[in-house]
Amino acid sequence: MHTSIQVAIGVAAGIGTAHRFGSVHWAVWLSLLLMYVLSLHAHTFRAALLAALLGASLFSLQMRLHSGVIDSHQSVLDDRVEELVTGKITGLPERMPGRVRVLLVTSDARIWLTLFFEGARAQLHLMPGQWIRVSARLKSPRGLRGLGTMNKGEQALAHGADLLASAPLASVEVFDESFSGWTLPVVLHDWAAREIASSSGSADGKHLVAAIAIGERGGMPPTLSNALRSSGIAHLIAVSGMHLAAVAGLVYFLVLVLWAWLPWRQYLEPASVAAGAALCAALLFTGVTGARASTCRALLVATFMLAGIMLDRRIRMMHAIAWAAFLLLVLNPILLWEPGFQMSFAATGVLALAFQKTPQLLPAEPLSRLGKIRGHAVDLFRASFWASLATAPIALYHFGQVAPVALLTNLIAVPFATLLLLPLSLVALIVIPLSDSLGQWLLLQATKCADVVVWASRAIDSVLPAVSRPPMNALELLLWLSFVLVLLRGRREGSRGSNSRTIVLAIALAMLFGVSRAYWGEYQARESESLRVTFVDIGQGDAAVIELPGGAVWLVDGGGLPFVAAASSEERQY
């Protein structure tokens, strides 16, 4: 196993171990240290053990600092008294219907501040680098999670915040401004959002264009988000490696072609110049779209690959992915539990393993044009299959839903969005400053393309909505991961000969997984001797799920009137 993969797995294992025990217990330190000493002689997994020690230490340090902030503000947390908070805005503000969220850095804490306003648009335009003063209610990030939502405590920490706060936007006072590296990306983001919003076309189409092109999802209606989730293509509106690869690839090939026509092409290597331009475009695109975990992962991988081109060094995709995971986890260990981080690395890691080339004994015969088209279609199906197989359990764990048709819809939606919708939207935004009429026309065509995706998603949602299922437990996640790895190994062994043992092992893992899903939850509930009460966020009221010893479940105040019959599915449409 390559050192980069050992290091990535080791640091993740160390973070997970520290998270499991709440802090690094002395027994964990002693065990890891003893294993490392033993590895010095065998020269086996030494890098992984060192990375595990590093990951556990960094996670413990982050939790210790976070606990210190919580303790220092304990007297003013989670009450109804407003506190005067002064700090500097950093990062890209997240604008949503009726509210805007910013990361506020104060003298002793980092606060994830949600500001509410009335009306379609905010009266105050917040920018990074602004120093603001606001009366807000401070809250501790609780580890609570409802169906379809993240753990709020881990979500705040993943964004670099220690505390939560909320206040009316009207109470914000901007009293100073300073330089911020986020200013240019935010200005470009806001300009592009205004151009898309003011263009012609349907509202849903423009929402989809804004989400795919610049990561602006604030104005997207819930019905459209649900439709995209039911059709299995919600990842298209979460800017990730697919979007950044399309941008970097487009710039790379355009510069490569244009450089051949310039008179000084003989002095610089065209591939190096194109790689440098693609890297700059990837950096700018990452900043404009908010530098989310999945985009940062793609940026780091692209940096390794493009740097290899500029230095004339070949870098394997799997090694670049591993180093990217290591760097992100070192900078922020809590990202390990962020859904975007998990799904991004799961999909790219599995694809890198599935598509890595195996040595051939004989040279392949040249394919005809029809054979090349058939090969591309098969590769597209394989990519959709492996990506869906890797990300389905993560989506099920975090959101409690799985799209039954994701495998088929992604075969059409991914190339359509990557090769047509995204490039057309970006080209339109680039052309608008040069020719407003041409740019608006291109933007209208992009909106029409987005309308096709919206129509198809709503049609699928009306026939095959997303299926809700209980989240997986640790054993089921381990079985699923083992099943995927066994299938990948069987694929590689299949090209060299018989893999009957792999098939038997895969069937056994699938049966164990099915048995656990069918009976483990019921058995665990029946044998439980504890009482658990879960308060459900239903927007208003106090709904509670009471799980009694022995498996009985009570639902208290679930909504509705007991003397009114429930509406049928046809009646709910009107």
PLY file of the C-alpha trace (Angstrom):
ply
format ascii 1.0
element vertex 574
property float x
property float y
property float z
element edge 573
property int vertex1
property int vertex2
end_header
0.00 0.00 0.00
1.40 3.39 -1.00
2.46 5.79 1.75
-0.15 8.39 0.78
-2.99 5.88 1.20
-1.57 4.68 4.53
-1.36 8.27 5.78
-4.94 9.12 4.72
-6.41 5.97 6.28
-4.30 6.42 9.41
-5.30 10.01 10.10
-8.98 9.17 9.53
-8.72 6.16 11.86
-7.05 8.30 14.53
-9.76 10.94 14.32
-12.48 8.29 14.46
-10.87 6.63 17.49
-10.59 9.93 19.35
-14.21 10.76 18.47
-15.39 7.37 19.70
-13.81 7.82 23.13
-14.62 11.54 23.41
-10.93 12.28 23.91
-7.72 10.36 23.48
-7.64 7.97 26.42
-4.24 6.96 27.80
-4.86 3.37 26.67
-5.31 4.54 23.07
-2.05 6.49 23.19
-0.22 3.54 24.69
-1.62 1.08 22.14
-0.78 3.25 19.15
2.69 3.98 20.49
3.35 0.27 21.11
2.16 -0.62 17.61
4.44 2.03 16.16
7.45 0.69 18.06
6.71 -2.81 16.77
6.37 -1.47 13.23
9.89 -0.03 13.32
11.28 -3.52 13.00
8.79 -4.84 10.47
8.57 -1.60 8.45
4.82 -2.24 8.08
2.17 0.48 8.27
4.55 2.80 10.11
3.22 5.83 8.24
-0.39 4.85 9.02
0.31 4.56 12.74
2.07 7.92 12.84
-0.84 9.46 10.94
-3.28 7.88 13.43
-1.39 9.48 16.31
-1.46 12.81 14.45
-5.19 12.56 13.68
-6.11 11.65 17.26
-3.97 14.50 18.61
-5.40 17.09 16.25
-8.99 16.04 16.95
-8.40 16.13 20.70
-6.82 19.56 20.39
-9.74 20.86 18.35
-12.26 19.49 20.85
-10.28 20.92 23.77
-10.22 24.38 22.19
-13.93 24.11 21.37
-14.73 23.05 24.95
-12.71 25.99 26.23
-14.78 28.40 24.16
-18.02 26.77 25.36
-16.91 26.96 29.00
-15.90 30.61 28.73
-19.35 31.53 27.36
-21.39 29.09 29.46
-23.09 31.83 31.48
-24.64 33.44 28.38
-25.37 30.37 26.24
-28.78 28.88 25.45
-30.85 31.58 27.12
-33.24 34.24 25.86
-30.97 37.17 26.72
-29.36 38.98 23.81
-25.62 39.66 24.01
-23.67 42.35 22.15
-21.32 40.59 19.73
-18.56 42.32 17.78
-16.49 40.59 15.12
-15.24 40.36 11.54
-17.06 38.55 8.73
-14.96 35.94 6.95
-15.76 33.58 4.11
-18.63 33.60 1.64
-22.01 34.62 3.18
-24.70 31.99 2.64
-27.85 33.69 1.42
-31.15 31.85 1.79
-34.80 32.89 1.55
-35.47 35.18 4.50
-32.05 34.85 6.09
-28.31 35.13 5.54
-25.62 33.20 7.42
-22.06 34.41 8.01
-19.01 33.22 9.93
-18.15 35.89 12.49
-14.68 35.90 14.07
-14.61 37.66 17.45
-11.76 38.15 19.89
-12.46 34.86 21.69
-14.73 32.75 19.46
-15.85 31.91 15.95
-19.63 32.26 15.62
-21.95 30.92 12.92
-24.40 33.81 12.82
-27.84 33.54 11.19
-29.51 36.87 10.43
-33.23 36.99 9.61
-35.01 39.59 7.50
-38.44 40.15 5.97
-39.14 40.58 2.31
-37.65 39.09 -0.82
-34.27 40.80 -0.49
-32.06 41.86 2.40
-31.72 45.60 2.95
-28.13 45.31 4.20
-25.52 43.70 1.94
-22.88 41.95 4.06
-19.38 41.37 2.72
-16.28 39.58 4.04
-13.88 41.90 5.84
-16.67 43.97 7.40
-16.58 44.54 11.16
-20.09 44.36 12.56
-21.81 44.81 15.91
-25.04 42.94 16.62
-27.24 41.94 19.56
-27.69 38.18 19.21
-28.67 35.13 21.21
-25.72 32.78 21.59
-26.25 29.02 21.46
-24.04 26.00 21.92
-23.97 23.71 18.86
-25.95 20.71 20.09
-25.42 17.27 18.65
-29.01 16.87 17.48
-30.09 15.61 14.10
-33.46 15.12 12.45
-34.38 13.20 9.32
-32.83 14.88 6.31
-30.64 17.21 8.39
-27.07 17.18 9.64
-25.83 16.98 13.20
-25.85 20.70 14.01
-22.86 20.47 16.32
-20.68 18.76 13.73
-22.02 21.05 11.00
-20.94 24.16 12.92
-17.50 22.73 13.66
-17.07 21.72 10.01
-17.63 25.37 9.08
-14.97 26.42 11.59
-17.44 27.79 14.17
-17.58 27.15 17.93
-20.91 28.84 18.70
-24.24 29.50 17.01
-26.13 32.77 17.12
-29.24 34.34 15.60
-30.51 37.91 15.31
-32.58 40.19 13.07
-30.59 41.63 10.18
-31.94 45.09 11.04
-29.98 45.04 14.31
-26.60 44.71 12.52
-24.30 47.74 12.58
-21.33 47.85 10.20
-18.70 50.11 11.74
-15.48 49.25 9.87
-14.09 47.39 6.86
-10.74 45.69 6.24
-9.06 43.78 3.44
-10.19 40.21 2.86
-9.06 37.69 0.29
-12.71 36.70 -0.06
-13.77 40.09 -1.44
-13.13 39.37 -5.13
-14.81 35.91 -5.11
-17.84 37.33 -3.28
-18.14 40.28 -5.69
-17.99 37.91 -8.68
-20.47 35.54 -7.03
-22.98 38.31 -6.30
-22.61 39.78 -9.80
-23.20 36.40 -11.44
-26.20 35.73 -9.16
-27.77 39.08 -10.15
-27.20 38.45 -13.86
-28.79 35.01 -13.68
-31.74 36.24 -11.60
-32.44 39.15 -13.98
-32.17 37.05 -17.16
-35.05 35.63 -19.15
-36.43 32.16 -18.58
-38.32 30.22 -15.95
-37.65 30.70 -12.25
-36.83 27.03 -11.61
-34.46 26.94 -14.58
-32.61 30.00 -13.33
-32.37 28.52 -9.82
-30.79 25.39 -11.26
-28.35 27.37 -13.43
-27.29 29.46 -10.42
-26.77 26.35 -8.29
-24.71 24.50 -10.89
-22.66 27.46 -12.16
-21.85 29.40 -8.96
-23.14 27.25 -6.10
-26.02 29.65 -5.29
-28.78 27.48 -3.76
-30.37 30.04 -1.45
-33.42 30.83 -3.56
-34.17 27.28 -4.68
-37.68 26.22 -3.59
-37.98 23.07 -1.46
-40.18 21.38 -4.06
-37.39 21.58 -6.63
-34.79 20.33 -4.14
-37.02 17.37 -3.27
-37.55 16.59 -6.94
-33.81 16.57 -7.62
-33.26 14.34 -4.59
-35.95 11.89 -5.69
-34.40 11.63 -9.14
-30.96 10.98 -7.65
-29.25 14.02 -9.17
-29.21 16.36 -6.17
-25.41 16.17 -6.25
-25.52 18.34 -9.38
-26.45 21.39 -7.26
-23.73 20.63 -4.69
-20.63 22.04 -6.39
-18.04 19.27 -6.33
-15.20 17.72 -8.25
-17.37 17.15 -11.30
-17.97 20.89 -11.69
-14.38 21.88 -10.98
-13.02 19.22 -13.34
-15.28 20.56 -16.10
-14.05 24.13 -15.51
-10.37 23.17 -15.27
-10.63 20.86 -18.28
-12.39 23.49 -20.40
-9.77 26.14 -19.61
-6.92 23.66 -20.12
-7.97 22.65 -23.63
-8.90 26.20 -24.68
-5.50 27.55 -23.62
-3.77 24.56 -25.19
-5.43 25.29 -28.53
-4.98 29.07 -28.38
-1.33 28.85 -27.31
-0.46 27.05 -30.54
-1.40 30.22 -32.49
0.73 32.65 -30.45
4.20 33.67 -31.66
6.01 32.88 -28.39
4.70 29.31 -28.19
8.21 27.95 -28.78
9.58 29.45 -25.55
7.14 27.80 -23.11
5.70 24.31 -23.09
2.01 24.55 -24.11
0.91 21.87 -21.64
2.59 23.71 -18.75
0.95 27.02 -19.67
-2.45 25.36 -20.06
-2.04 23.59 -16.71
-1.14 26.88 -14.99
-4.18 28.63 -16.49
-6.45 25.71 -15.49
-5.12 25.86 -11.93
-5.88 29.61 -11.72
-9.39 28.99 -13.04
-9.91 26.20 -10.51
-8.79 28.48 -7.66
-11.16 31.25 -8.75
-14.08 28.84 -9.24
-13.52 27.34 -5.78
-13.62 30.80 -4.19
-16.69 31.96 -6.12
-18.66 28.82 -5.17
-17.82 29.09 -1.46
-14.88 26.68 -1.00
-17.00 23.80 0.31
-15.38 20.55 1.40
-16.11 18.68 -1.84
-14.78 21.57 -3.96
-11.65 21.90 -1.81
-11.04 18.19 -2.24
-11.31 18.54 -5.99
-9.07 21.63 -5.94
-6.32 19.79 -4.06
-6.53 16.80 -6.39
-6.48 19.11 -9.41
-3.48 20.96 -7.94
-1.51 17.72 -7.61
-2.42 16.59 -11.12
-1.81 19.97 -12.80
1.44 20.48 -10.89
2.54 17.09 -12.18
1.90 18.29 -15.74
3.85 21.50 -15.17
6.76 19.58 -13.61
6.52 16.75 -16.13
5.86 14.22 -13.39
3.18 11.53 -13.52
0.94 11.42 -10.43
-1.58 8.65 -9.83
-5.13 9.77 -9.17
-5.52 7.60 -6.06
-2.38 9.09 -4.49
-3.57 12.64 -5.19
-6.95 11.83 -3.59
-5.22 10.38 -0.52
-2.97 13.42 -0.01
-5.97 15.74 -0.47
-7.88 13.86 2.24
-4.88 14.01 4.56
-4.42 17.77 4.14
-8.11 18.58 4.66
-8.36 16.42 7.78
-5.20 17.94 9.24
-6.61 21.44 8.74
-10.06 20.52 10.11
-10.45 17.00 11.60
-14.22 17.37 12.10
-14.66 17.34 8.29
-14.53 13.57 8.55
-18.24 13.65 9.55
-19.33 16.20 6.93
-21.61 14.53 4.31
-20.05 16.42 1.41
-16.57 15.29 2.44
-17.61 11.66 2.86
-19.58 11.40 -0.38
-16.95 13.25 -2.40
-14.04 11.07 -1.30
-16.10 7.87 -1.41
-17.14 8.49 -5.01
-13.75 9.64 -6.29
-11.84 6.93 -4.41
-14.04 4.15 -5.76
-13.87 5.57 -9.29
-10.08 5.81 -9.08
-9.91 2.15 -8.04
-12.46 1.00 -10.59
-10.87 2.78 -13.55
-7.18 2.30 -12.82
-5.56 0.58 -15.73
-4.42 -3.04 -15.54
-1.36 -4.17 -17.52
-2.15 -5.86 -20.82
-0.08 -8.70 -22.22
-0.94 -7.87 -25.82
-1.54 -4.43 -27.35
-5.19 -3.65 -27.89
-6.47 -3.47 -31.42
-7.54 -0.01 -32.65
-11.26 0.51 -32.19
-13.68 1.79 -34.80
-15.73 4.92 -34.21
-18.73 2.81 -33.21
-16.52 0.83 -30.86
-15.26 4.01 -29.22
-18.81 5.27 -28.70
-19.79 1.93 -27.21
-16.74 2.05 -24.94
-17.58 5.55 -23.70
-21.17 4.48 -23.00
-19.97 1.46 -21.02
-17.51 3.63 -19.06
-20.30 6.10 -18.25
-22.53 3.31 -16.96
-19.68 1.88 -14.89
-18.91 5.30 -13.40
-22.56 5.83 -12.46
-22.77 2.32 -10.99
-19.65 2.60 -8.81
-20.41 6.16 -7.66
-23.98 5.21 -6.70
-22.75 2.09 -4.91
-20.25 4.10 -2.88
-22.46 7.06 -1.93
-25.83 5.35 -1.32
-25.09 4.27 2.29
-23.72 7.72 3.16
-26.87 9.40 1.82
-28.98 6.87 3.69
-27.13 7.53 6.94
-27.25 11.32 6.81
-30.56 11.95 5.06
-32.54 8.73 5.54
-33.43 8.58 1.84
-32.31 6.70 -1.26
-33.31 7.43 -4.86
-34.27 4.15 -6.60
-33.57 5.51 -10.10
-30.27 7.25 -9.35
-28.22 4.79 -11.38
-30.22 5.41 -14.57
-30.83 9.14 -14.22
-27.15 9.88 -13.67
-26.29 8.20 -16.97
-28.06 11.08 -18.73
-27.98 13.93 -16.23
-24.25 13.90 -15.42
-22.92 14.24 -19.00
-25.75 16.63 -19.85
-24.92 18.94 -16.93
-21.13 18.58 -17.17
-20.68 18.84 -20.94
-23.52 21.21 -21.84
-25.30 23.02 -19.00
-22.28 24.04 -16.90
-20.00 25.14 -19.79
-22.86 27.02 -21.45
-23.69 28.86 -18.21
-20.06 29.81 -17.54
-19.44 30.92 -21.13
-22.58 33.07 -20.96
-21.34 34.78 -17.77
-17.93 35.38 -19.36
-19.47 36.84 -22.55
-21.92 39.20 -20.79
-19.29 41.93 -20.02
-18.15 41.79 -23.67
-21.55 41.55 -25.32
-24.61 41.78 -23.11
-27.09 40.68 -25.79
-25.06 37.59 -26.77
-24.39 36.68 -23.15
-28.06 36.99 -22.21
-29.02 34.83 -25.20
-26.54 32.14 -24.12
-27.85 32.38 -20.56
-31.39 31.89 -21.86
-30.29 28.74 -23.70
-28.67 27.46 -20.50
-31.94 28.12 -18.64
-33.87 26.20 -21.28
-31.47 23.27 -20.85
-32.00 23.49 -17.08
-35.78 23.43 -17.66
-35.37 19.98 -19.22
-33.65 18.73 -16.07
-36.33 20.33 -13.87
-39.16 18.81 -15.90
-37.59 15.34 -15.84
-36.91 15.55 -12.09
-40.48 16.56 -11.28
-41.82 13.79 -13.53
-39.67 11.19 -11.76
-40.62 12.57 -8.35
-44.32 12.19 -9.15
-43.85 8.52 -10.11
-40.86 7.26 -8.08
-40.16 9.53 -5.10
-37.18 9.03 -2.84
-37.51 6.04 -0.50
-37.07 6.69 3.23
-35.25 3.99 5.20
-33.70 3.75 8.67
-30.02 4.77 8.78
-27.35 2.09 8.80
-25.50 1.06 11.93
-21.72 0.66 12.19
-21.81 -3.06 11.31
-23.91 -2.47 8.18
-21.61 0.33 7.02
-18.62 -1.98 7.47
-20.35 -4.78 5.56
-21.25 -2.41 2.72
-17.71 -1.07 2.49
-16.31 -4.62 2.47
-18.82 -5.58 -0.24
-17.73 -2.68 -2.47
-14.02 -3.45 -1.96
-14.61 -7.13 -2.73
-16.40 -6.21 -5.95
-13.51 -3.95 -6.94
-11.03 -6.72 -6.23
-13.14 -9.19 -8.19
-13.17 -6.82 -11.15
-9.37 -6.73 -11.21
-9.03 -10.48 -10.71
-11.65 -11.11 -13.39
-9.29 -9.75 -16.04
-6.59 -12.25 -14.95
-8.63 -15.39 -14.44
-11.14 -17.06 -12.13
-12.56 -15.13 -9.19
-15.03 -17.66 -7.79
-13.89 -17.06 -4.20
-14.53 -13.35 -4.63
-18.07 -14.03 -5.86
-18.80 -16.30 -2.88
-17.43 -13.70 -0.46
-19.49 -10.93 -2.07
-22.67 -13.02 -1.83
-21.94 -13.80 1.82
-21.41 -10.13 2.66
-24.61 -9.16 0.83
-26.60 -11.80 2.75
-25.19 -10.66 6.10
-26.05 -7.09 5.18
-29.61 -8.06 4.25
-30.11 -10.03 7.47
-28.84 -7.12 9.54
-31.14 -4.64 7.77
-34.15 -6.94 8.17
-33.78 -8.13 11.75
-31.08 -6.28 13.70
-33.07 -3.09 14.33
-36.11 -5.04 15.51
-33.98 -7.31 17.72
-32.10 -4.38 19.22
-35.34 -2.55 20.04
-36.92 -5.68 21.56
-33.91 -6.43 23.75
-33.35 -2.83 24.82
-33.74 -2.12 28.54
-33.46 1.65 28.33
-35.99 4.42 27.80
-35.27 6.94 25.07
-37.23 10.11 24.25
-36.56 11.95 20.97
-38.01 15.43 20.40
-38.77 15.94 16.72
-38.44 19.33 15.02
-41.78 19.77 13.21
-41.62 23.55 12.92
-44.09 24.21 15.73
-45.40 22.35 18.76
-43.63 19.64 20.74
-43.68 16.24 19.03
-41.89 13.42 20.84
-41.08 9.80 20.03
-40.89 7.63 23.18
-39.10 4.29 22.78
-39.92 1.99 25.70
-37.99 -1.05 26.95
-39.13 -4.06 24.98
-39.58 -2.27 21.65
-42.87 -0.41 22.08
-42.95 3.10 20.56
-45.23 6.03 21.43
-45.70 9.10 19.25
-46.89 12.12 21.25
-48.44 15.13 19.47
-47.77 14.03 15.92
-50.04 16.70 14.47
-53.51 16.61 12.91
-56.94 16.24 14.50
-58.01 12.83 15.88
-61.62 13.22 14.67
-60.69 14.16 11.05
-59.82 11.43 8.56
-56.41 11.64 6.93
-56.40 12.95 3.37
-55.59 10.55 0.56
-52.64 11.10 -1.76
-55.01 12.37 -4.48
-56.69 14.84 -2.10
-53.34 16.21 -0.92
-52.56 17.35 -4.48
-55.38 19.92 -4.38
0 1
1 2
2 3
3 4
4 5
5 6
6 7
7 8
8 9
9 10
10 11
11 12
12 13
13 14
14 15
15 16
16 17
17 18
18 19
19 20
20 21
21 22
22 23
23 24
24 25
25 26
26 27
27 28
28 29
29 30
30 31
31 32
32 33
33 34
34 35
35 36
36 37
37 38
38 39
39 40
40 41
41 42
42 43
43 44
44 45
45 46
46 47
47 48
48 49
49 50
50 51
51 52
52 53
53 54
54 55
55 56
56 57
57 58
58 59
59 60
60 61
61 62
62 63
63 64
64 65
65 66
66 67
67 68
68 69
69 70
70 71
71 72
72 73
73 74
74 75
75 76
76 77
77 78
78 79
79 80
80 81
81 82
82 83
83 84
84 85
85 86
86 87
87 88
88 89
89 90
90 91
91 92
92 93
93 94
94 95
95 96
96 97
97 98
98 99
99 100
100 101
101 102
102 103
103 104
104 105
105 106
106 107
107 108
108 109
109 110
110 111
111 112
112 113
113 114
114 115
115 116
116 117
117 118
118 119
119 120
120 121
121 122
122 123
123 124
124 125
125 126
126 127
127 128
128 129
129 130
130 131
131 132
132 133
133 134
134 135
135 136
136 137
137 138
138 139
139 140
140 141
141 142
142 143
143 144
144 145
145 146
146 147
147 148
148 149
149 150
150 151
151 152
152 153
153 154
154 155
155 156
156 157
157 158
158 159
159 160
160 161
161 162
162 163
163 164
164 165
165 166
166 167
167 168
168 169
169 170
170 171
171 172
172 173
173 174
174 175
175 176
176 177
177 178
178 179
179 180
180 181
181 182
182 183
183 184
184 185
185 186
186 187
187 188
188 189
189 190
190 191
191 192
192 193
193 194
194 195
195 196
196 197
197 198
198 199
199 200
200 201
201 202
202 203
203 204
204 205
205 206
206 207
207 208
208 209
209 210
210 211
211 212
212 213
213 214
214 215
215 216
216 217
217 218
218 219
219 220
220 221
221 222
222 223
223 224
224 225
225 226
226 227
227 228
228 229
229 230
230 231
231 232
232 233
233 234
234 235
235 236
236 237
237 238
238 239
239 240
240 241
241 242
242 243
243 244
244 245
245 246
246 247
247 248
248 249
249 250
250 251
251 252
252 253
253 254
254 255
255 256
256 257
257 258
258 259
259 260
260 261
261 262
262 263
263 264
264 265
265 266
266 267
267 268
268 269
269 270
270 271
271 272
272 273
273 274
274 275
275 276
276 277
277 278
278 279
279 280
280 281
281 282
282 283
283 284
284 285
285 286
286 287
287 288
288 289
289 290
290 291
291 292
292 293
293 294
294 295
295 296
296 297
297 298
298 299
299 300
300 301
301 302
302 303
303 304
304 305
305 306
306 307
307 308
308 309
309 310
310 311
311 312
312 313
313 314
314 315
315 316
316 317
317 318
318 319
319 320
320 321
321 322
322 323
323 324
324 325
325 326
326 327
327 328
328 329
329 330
330 331
331 332
332 333
333 334
334 335
335 336
336 337
337 338
338 339
339 340
340 341
341 342
342 343
343 344
344 345
345 346
346 347
347 348
348 349
349 350
350 351
351 352
352 353
353 354
354 355
355 356
356 357
357 358
358 359
359 360
360 361
361 362
362 363
363 364
364 365
365 366
366 367
367 368
368 369
369 370
370 371
371 372
372 373
373 374
374 375
375 376
376 377
377 378
378 379
379 380
380 381
381 382
382 383
383 384
384 385
385 386
386 387
387 388
388 389
389 390
390 391
391 392
392 393
393 394
394 395
395 396
396 397
397 398
398 399
399 400
400 401
401 402
402 403
403 404
404 405
405 406
406 407
407 408
408 409
409 410
410 411
411 412
412 413
413 414
414 415
415 416
416 417
417 418
418 419
419 420
420 421
421 422
422 423
423 424
424 425
425 426
426 427
427 428
428 429
429 430
430 431
431 432
432 433
433 434
434 435
435 436
436 437
437 438
438 439
439 440
440 441
441 442
442 443
443 444
444 445
445 446
446 447
447 448
448 449
449 450
450 451
451 452
452 453
453 454
454 455
455 456
456 457
457 458
458 459
459 460
460 461
461 462
462 463
463 464
464 465
465 466
466 467
467 468
468 469
469 470
470 471
471 472
472 473
473 474
474 475
475 476
476 477
477 478
478 479
479 480
480 481
481 482
482 483
483 484
484 485
485 486
486 487
487 488
488 489
489 490
490 491
491 492
492 493
493 494
494 495
495 496
496 497
497 498
498 499
499 500
500 501
501 502
502 503
503 504
504 505
505 506
506 507
507 508
508 509
509 510
510 511
511 512
512 513
513 514
514 515
515 516
516 517
517 518
518 519
519 520
520 521
521 522
522 523
523 524
524 525
525 526
526 527
527 528
528 529
529 530
530 531
531 532
532 533
533 534
534 535
535 536
536 537
537 538
538 539
539 540
540 541
541 542
542 543
543 544
544 545
545 546
546 547
547 548
548 549
549 550
550 551
551 552
552 553
553 554
554 555
555 556
556 557
557 558
558 559
559 560
560 561
561 562
562 563
563 564
564 565
565 566
566 567
567 568
568 569
569 570
570 571
571 572
572 573
